[in-house]
């Protein structure tokens, strides 16, 4: 069995054949690792997540997932696609992209139904998952009538009921209230302890230390640096160059001008 969850070699991807979204990207992710992909908006991190999930395919380069090549041809094979979707799951930044069933219960039961689980097992697991995410009281509600934090929890629950080996999350705390943010972060910290692989994109540096053991920084589609969170977050020059923080200069009475780094919080985009 491969020790790597992902292995990417010289990946290139363009939008409209012109704009370079990813340019010569190579890195690997060990099984069981918690990795944060950092970058300002437009850095290529959401595109990368879609490539890891087999939604986009690189024009050049090779990607292996859990020891097997991931290609468009492979995913056209029904058996391979079925197994891959069971093992690798993506939670989008905008839950509305993901939620389409009439009730929360139906939303969470949808994946197990596709996997042809027995009906009794589905009912039992849905109830357990509702309780885990503290959304039992929402089970008969329409997902589209929920708050942003509630939608995010339903989207997470609908993916994690299948117990995937790899979880991909695009800006998991974007646009959430503090309570929902805290719940998502606590969940990610706890779930990782079960030996699962988690890859998260974010530009919120305040959560990185809690959700990741390793960081990759992207800018303009290129991998600029990687390392432990403490090392990366301690390099203000790197964070400033990649637009993850900006430096404000303040004049203090009688003390001249001082520079203070500030985290740059970009605006979350729904897609």
N, C-alpha and C positions, 0 to 999 in steps of 0.2 A: 504494500500500500504506500502511495506517495506521501511523503512527509509535508508536502506543500499543498495548501488549499488553492493558491493561484501562482502561476509563473508566466510572466509577460515578457516577451522579447521583441524589442524594436517595433512598438505599436505606433501606427500612424492612422489618423482619422481626420477627414475634412468635412465641413458642412458645405453643401452646394458646390463641391469640388474646388472651392476657393479658400474659404476660411479654415485655417488649421486649428482644429479643436484639440488634437493630441499630436505631438511631434516626437518620434523616436523615444518612446517611453518603455523602460525596462525595469522591472522589480519583481520580487516574489513575496508571498505571504505564507508563513508557516501555518499548519493546521493548529487551531486553538489560539491563534494570536488575536489580539484586539488592536486594530489599526485605524488611525484617524487620517483621513486625506484632507489636508488643509489648503485653503486657497480663497482669494477674494472671488466675487461673482465674475463669471467669464473665464475662470482659470482652467476649465476643462474637467473639473472633478465630477460633475453630474454625468457628463458623457462617458467618463471612465467607468462609473458605476454601472451604466447601462451596457457597456461592453462586457463587464464582469458577469452580468446577468444574462448575456446572450440576446439582448434586445437590439443592440447595434453590433456590427462586425467590422473589424479594422480593415483598411484597404491594404495595408502591409503589416507584416509582423505575425507573431504566433502567440496564442494564449492557451495554456493548459489549465484546466480546472479539476481539482481532486484527482490528478494523475492522467487525465484524458484530454486530448485536443478538443477545444470548443470552436466549432466552425458552423457556418450556415447549413452545410450538408449534413453534419452530425445531428443538428437539431431538427432536420426534416425526418429523421428516423424516429418513429413514434415511441419506441421502447426507450431510446436514449433520452428523448425529450421528457418523457414521463418521469424517468429516474432523476434527471437533472433538475426539473422543477420541484421535485420532492426534496432534494438535497440543498438547493440554493434558492434563497428567497430575498426579494427586494421590497422594501417599504419606501414608497415615493415621498418626496417632500410635501406634496399636496395630497392629502388623503382622498379628496374628491376624485382624483384620477383612478383610485383603487376601489372605491365603494360604489356598488351598483345594485345591491339587492334591496328588497322592500323593507326588511327589518334587520336589526343588528344580529339576531339569532341566525337568520338565513345567511347573512354575510359571513359569519364565523363558520357555519356549517358547509359553506360552498366548497372549500378546498377538500375536506374529507369526502364529500359526495363525489367530487371528480376522481378521487383516489379509490372510490368504490368500497369505502369502509362499511361494515354492518351498521344498520340504522341505530341499534341500541348503543353501540360504541360511540357513534357520532353524537347522540343526545347527551351521553355521559360526559364526553370530552368537551363539548360546547359549554355545558354548565360549569365544568371545572375551570375552563378558560375565562368565562365571564367573571367568575369569582376572583381569579388571579388578577385580572385587570380592574377589579372593582367597578364593573359595568353591568352587573346582573339586573339592576333596576332599569337598564336601557334596552333590554333584550327584545321588546316588542315595538320599539321606536324605529322610525325611519332614520337611517344613517345621515341623510342629508339635512335633517332638522336638528342635528347635534351641534354642540360648540366645537371649536377647533381642537381643543384638548381631548374631548370625548371622541371625535372622529379619529384622531391620531391613535388613541388607545384601541379603538375598534380595528383600525387598519393593522396595527401590530398583532392584535389577537388573531385576526383572520389568517395571518401568515404563520404565527408561531404555534398554532394548534397542530400544524403538520410536523413540528419538531425538526426543522431543517438543520443540516450540519453547518451551513454558512448563512449568516444574516447580513444583508447589505442595507444600509440606511442612509437616505439622502436628507441631510439637514434635519435630524430627528427632533431638535428642540425649536426649530424656526416657528415664530408666531404663536408660541404656546404661553399660557399664563404660568406664573412661577410654580404653582402646585403641580400642574401637568408636566412641566419641565423636570421637576424633581422626581416625579414618578417614573418618567421615561429613563432618566439617568440611573436611578436606583435599580430599575429593572435590567438595564444593559450591564451594569456592574455585577449584578447577581447572576444573570444568565450566562455570562462569560465564564463563570466559575465551573460550569458543567462541561468544559472542554470544547465549546463551540467556537467557531471563527466568526468574528464580527468586524466588518469594514464599514466605517462611518465617514461620510463627508460632512464638513462643517467649516464655518468661518467664525464660530463662537469659541474663542480660545479659553474661556472660563471653564468649559466642561471637559477639555481635552484630558487633563490629568486623571479624571474619574473614569473616562470611557475607553482609554487607549494605553497600550504599552509601547507603541511605536507610531511615529508620525511620518507622513510624506507631505512635502509642501510643493504645490503646483503653481505655476504662473504662466499664462499665455500658452497653455497646452504642454508645458515642459516640466519635468520633475527637477526641481531646483535643489532639494536637500531632503535627507531623511535621517531619523535618529530617535532617541528616547525623548518623551515629552519634556522632561526637565531641561535637556540640552537644547532642543528646538525652541522652547518657550523662553529660554534664558538668553537667546541670541537676538537682541533688539534690532541689530543691524539687518539681519536676515528677514525678520518680521516686517520691518519698515520697507525694505526693498521689494518684498512680495505683497505689499499693500494690506497686510494683516493688522498692522498698527500704523498710526501716523503720529508724528512728533509735534506737539504744540510747544511753542516757545513763549515764555511768559517773562515780562519785566517785573522784578521785585524791587521795592523801594530800597535804594542804596546797595543792592546786591547784584546789580547787572541782570543779564538775561539767562534764564535757566530753561533747559529742555526737559520735557516730561513725555514719555511714551504713553500713548492711549490706544487701547484696542480699537480697531476699525470695525464697526458693526455695519455690514452692508444691509441692503434691503432685500428681504426674502422675495423671490419670484416664484409664482405658482408652478412653473414648468421648468 
